[in-house]
């Protein structure tokens, strides 16, 4: 679809047809990104925290087998190097 860039206040924009927006299921909010030499517009979640509960649940299941006592065992620090006496 060839369209003209229009002046909208102090900005510029384009008009998109309702049928085009319906095809990609865009209602109200969009994300706009620049990728290479293109401007990409895609539907945004109406709820930015959508899916968080599932992700936290998955992370908890993965972390269940981790031994927290030895979690930082191999991480060096200044205290171990200079102040600790063996």
PyMOL commands that set and color helices and strands:
alter all, ss='L'
color gray80, all
select helices_A, chain A and resi 18-23+52-63+68-70+78-83
alter helices_A, ss='H'
color red, helices_A
select strands_A, chain A and resi 6-8+11-13+30-35+38-43
alter strands_A, ss='S'
color yellow, strands_A
deselect
rebuild
show_as cartoon
